[in-house]
Amino acid sequence: MSYGLLEQINEPSDLRSMERSQLGQVAKELRAFILNSVSQTGGHLSSNLGTVELTVALHRIFDTPHDRIVWDVGHQSYPHKILTGRRDQMGSLRQAGGLSGFPKRSESEYDAFGTAHSSTSISAALGMAVASRNAGVKRQHIAVIGDGAMSAGMVFEAMNNAGVTADINLLVILNDNDMSISPPVGAMNHYLARLLSGQFYAAAKNVGRSVLQHVPPVLEFARRFEEHAKGMIMPATLFEEFGFNYVGPIDGHDLDALLPTLQNLQQLGGLQFLHVVTKKGQGYKLAEVDPILYHGPGKFDPAVGIQKKVGAVSKLTFTQVFSDWLCDMGEQDSRLVAITPAMREGSGLVAFEKKFPTRYFDVGIAEQHAVTFAAGLACEGEKPVVAIYSTFLQRGYDQLIHDVALQNLDVTFALDRAGLVGADGATHAGNYDTAFLRCVPNMVIATPSDENEARLLLTTCYQYPGPAAVRYPRGSGKGQAVSETLSAVEIGRGVVRREGKKLAILAFGTLLAAAESVAERLDLTLVDMRFVKPIDHALIKMLAQFHQGFVTIEESSVMGGAGSAVCESLNAAGLTLPILQLGLPDVFIDHGDQVSLLAGVGLDEKGIEQSIRARFKDLP
């Protein structure tokens, strides 16, 4: 397809100078460009196909970057990137040194706020609105948020704050992609949206309030009547209770509805809430039918869609190992309850939901609630397993300390995506869980080195009658066969995998595989530590007697990590030994291929050997 009009847009001002009649073609070309681009690079597809018209309308009506647009989560920001001067860079999306898959302030002045985690947009946009007010700058601040993100408490905290903040311009756009509008309803909604966003309606409301303010009972009656009347045709009441003027819902794929409505809201200013309805995967039938499959695909041929590889036997991912274990343990123990904060597919809970629907809970984007909900279940004798990405557990940290660990409750945390995650970059990396969990009393932290170890340690931590976490990386391991049993191991005990001389490598997690050949070549002892907490003090003390130094290896932050736990153990025993701590450095690591990223920080086989030789010069 030709991108004749799209290629003329190098910044939003070019879009604003076009004829209104050309915008439909711009949207058509933009959607085709996104499909072609993502099919070659991989990335988020369904969500971006759904926001094409909305993005065109926003940059057409508002004076960006002077006006601020904050994209919640940000995985729907590809149309925005393309229209703001980054079209020719889309081939580098999510690759090392290329464009981020999310808004990033250092990447463009049009990216008003860096996002990737959910439900931050209204808070950030409110902060910007207050700053503009205080500086005497007239501008609009727009938060674009999805219906899924509305479940987070932070959203309501922000709106509650906004409702009592004077003299600000804040437009919240709810991108609702979980429902559809039939044509008759759509036509009526277009009319209502234009009417309710217009000056006449706003002025009429304000005149009425000014006239009736001296007669409070009548004013209250009029307010309630207005709410009742509007409530019959739209879900306005909730948002208007927060102080927002609610408009919508309108068809988010109809520029004839979007453009005049946004123009009206721009002129009104103040606190505005626009409800638009879009469809994930819009314009690409395969993504419309299965938006989850096309949410974050790898490379594929748009003509045929995503195809399963025939004949290829792929290694089990750690997520699949967890999924199988969860179903097996659920069969054995009826007390097991599985919880996920809106990550059913990503965390591997699809099979469990089918088998045990009454013991499965997707609590939505509500990580804090997920953890405390698990605590409540544990209080009553249930055995909750919280399946959550490492990066998202950060959001439930207070609840983990205060509600779970402090009460020593029996909650198991399955931490997926621990360590570097690749294309999603720094926002999704699970670099910090070892450090922030290790300092919490009562916690057990396990770091499986391969797929079978993951199953063993999941069972072990599940059987532990207190809070425990099993951290495992994105993707697959070395292809280790997985036992079908539900065996456990002794908590806090490591395993010597190879006996050698001079140095002992103490590996925590899957980097054990990279260290194996290094240990062979250099004739070093290799230990699978299994647990960060409790650390195996007895083993460390024994190893210190027969080795000249230690090398600790972990795919987590060096600062406060497992290597630090080894240093503390030696110190407590009064032992002094040279220690080389290998792990993730004190920087945010950007997006790229997982293998390349690990090599970049010296955590591949070559890097590990080089670091050891550089520190310990007398090795053969």
Sequence and secondary structure as in RCSB ss.txt:
>XXXX:A:sequence
MSYGLLEQINEPSDLRSMERSQLGQVAKELRAFILNSVSQTGGHLSSNLGTVELTVALHRIFDTPHDRIVWDVGH
QSYPHKILTGRRDQMGSLRQAGGLSGFPKRSESEYDAFGTAHSSTSISAALGMAVASRNAGVKRQHIAVIGDGAM
SAGMVFEAMNNAGVTADINLLVILNDNDMSISPPVGAMNHYLARLLSGQFYAAAKNVGRSVLQHVPPVLEFARRF
EEHAKGMIMPATLFEEFGFNYVGPIDGHDLDALLPTLQNLQQLGGLQFLHVVTKKGQGYKLAEVDPILYHGPGKF
DPAVGIQKKVGAVSKLTFTQVFSDWLCDMGEQDSRLVAITPAMREGSGLVAFEKKFPTRYFDVGIAEQHAVTFAA
GLACEGEKPVVAIYSTFLQRGYDQLIHDVALQNLDVTFALDRAGLVGADGATHAGNYDTAFLRCVPNMVIATPSD
ENEARLLLTTCYQYPGPAAVRYPRGSGKGQAVSETLSAVEIGRGVVRREGKKLAILAFGTLLAAAESVAERLDLT
LVDMRFVKPIDHALIKMLAQFHQGFVTIEESSVMGGAGSAVCESLNAAGLTLPILQLGLPDVFIDHGDQVSLLAG
VGLDEKGIEQSIRARFKDLP
>XXXX:A:secstr
   TTGGG SSHHHHHTS GGGHHHHHHHHHHHHHHHHHHH    HHHHTTHHHHHHHHHHS TTTSEEEESSST
T HHHHIIIIIGGGGGGTTSTTS  SS  TTT TT  S   STT HHHHHHHHHHHHHHHT    EEEEEETGGG
GSHHHHHHHHHHTT  S  EEEEEEE S    HHHHHHHHHHHHHHHSHHHHHHHHHHHHHHTTSHHHHHHHHHH
HHHHHHTTS  HHHHHTT EEEEEEETT HHHHHHHHHHHHHH SEEEEEEE  TTTT HHHHH TTTTSS  S 
BTTTB    SS     BHHHHHHHHHHHHHHH TTEEEEESS TTTTT HHHHHH GGGEEE  S HHHHHHHHH
HHHHTT EEEEEEEHHHHGGGHHHIIIIIITTT   EEEEES B  STTGGGT B SHHHHHHTSTT EEE  SS
HHHHHHHHHHHHHSSS EEEE  SSB S     SS     TT  EEEE  SSEEEEEESTTHHHHHHHHHHHT E
EEE  EEES  HHHHHHHHHH SEEEEEEEEESTTSHHHHHHHHHHHTT    EEEEEE SS   SS HHHHHHH
TT SHHHHHHHHHHH TT  
